[in-house]
Amino acid sequence: MGAWAMGPYGNDVAQDWAEDLHESNDLYFIGDTLDNVLSPENGDYLDAPFGEEGLAAVETLLRLEGRGGPKDDDSAAIDAWVDVVKAKYKPRADLLEKAGRAIDLILSERSELRELWQDSEHFDAWRAAVEDQKTRLQGK
């Protein structure tokens, strides 16, 4: 049985994404992930794995910005990567803008991930966690 938790790194897809991130030492992988979420191919309907990767990418960007959420066992690999990369990180408005659009799409009716959570008893808590990412992304 796979991992399925509310946090942005608490599922198998996000954990695999985190492993792939470790092969990168810059923001290319985060940007590429956000581009995949926002791809016109996903315009009508965003499959859950893209949403899961998108939330992981957004949270990683937030951690680089100093606006990350709580650290836990699921975030440990990302936190280690952020510690290495943060010294040379320069904020990029384009990535922050894409992250905001990705969250909007993930929360929309066109998102399979939203549908899956909506069918669970934890939908309100999941939505609140994603809305929290959006708030932190906006610098609030």
N, C-alpha and C positions, 0 to 999 in steps of 0.2 A: 504494500500500500504506500502511495506517495505522500509526501509532505503537503499539507494544505493548512496554512495558518494565515492570520489576518495581516501580518506585517508584510512589507514590500519584498522581503527576502525569505519569507516563510513557506515557500513552495519549491517543488523540484525544478521547475523551469527557471525560476530566479536563482536558485543555487547553481544550476548549470551555467547561467548567464554570468554569475560572479566568477566562476572558474575561468570562463573565456575572457573576462575583463582582466584577469591577472596576466594574460599574455600581452596586454596593451600597457603602455606607460604614458598615454596621453588621452585626449578626449575623443579621439576618432571613434572608438567603440560606442561610447555613449551617444554621440551624434548619429552614428549609423543606426543604432537601436531606435532612436526617436524618429529618424527618417523612415524606418520600416513601419513603425506604428502609424505614421502620417501618410504613408504611401497611398497614392490613388487606388491601388489594388485593394486596400482595406477601407476605402471610402464608404461602401455600402454596409459593410459588416466587419468588425474587428474580431478576429479569432482570439480566444482566451490566452494562448501562449504569447501572442504579441502584446496583449494588455499586461500580462505578468512581467514580461521583460521591460515594458515601458515604465511600469511603476518602480522597478528596480533601478532603471537608468535615472529616473527623476530623483529618487531618494539618494542615489550616489552623487548626482549633481548638487543636491541640497547639502550633503555632507561636505563636499568641496567648498561650498559657499559659507560654511559655518552655521548652517541652519538645519542640520540633520536631526532626525528623530532619535529616540532612545537606542542605545547600544545594547545588543543582546547576543546570544549564541548564533542566531541566524545572520546577524550583521558582521560578525567577527572578521570574515575574509574581506569584506568590503572595507571595513574600518582600517584594516592593515594596508590595503591598497591606497586608500585615501591618505594615510599617514605618509606614504612614500611619495605620492604625486602632488600633494598639497603645496609643497614648497615651490614648485614651478607653475602652479595653477594661476591662470589669468582668467577672470570672469569673461564670459562670452554671452552677450545679449541675445544672439541668435539661438543658442542652446536653451537659454531660459525661456524664450518665447516659444520654441518648439515644445519644451516640457509642459508649458501651460496648455498648449493645444492638445498635447497627448493626454493629459489628465481630463480635459473636457471630453475628448472622444471616449476614453475609458469609462467615464461616468454616464455616457449617453445611452440612449435606447439602442444604438447600433453596436453595442459591445457585448460579446459573448461572456466575458468575465463578469460584467455587471449582472447579466442574466443568471449566471451560475450562483453568484452571491445572493441575488434576489430570491432564489429558490431555497436559500438556507435560512436558518433562524438567526444568523449573525449579519444579515444584510445591513442593518442600520449601523452597526459598529464598523463594518468594513467601509461603508460609504463615509462615515465620519473620519476614519483614518485617511482615506484618500482626499477628502476635503481638507484635512489638516495639512497634507502635503501641498495642496493648492495654496492654502493660506501662507505657509512657510515660503513657498515659491514667490509669492507676492511681497514677501518681506514684512509680513505682519506678525 
